[in-house]
Amino acid sequence: SSLFVAGWRPGSGWICNAALAYQFLIRPLLITFGKDAPPLDMGDLMVILGALLGVGGLRTKEKLAGVAAK
């Protein structure tokens, strides 16, 4: 129904997407136009993103196996 449906996982995914958009799209554009744009700590971001992708993969596996709660 809404953009942030079903709790912490989608919210964390949106935050990761916003951080990635800043780091790889917005920040280079700002630097191109002469603005000061500090980098993000990508190490921490990749740990969170990897965990989210792993949890999402396990959830998909459970759904395909028919053992996931509905």
Secondary structure as GFF3:
##gff-version 3
##sequence-region A 1 70
A	DSSP	alpha_helix	8	21	.	.	.	ID=ss1
A	DSSP	pi_helix	22	26	.	.	.	ID=ss2
A	DSSP	alpha_helix	27	32	.	.	.	ID=ss3
A	DSSP	alpha_helix	42	65	.	.	.	ID=ss4
###
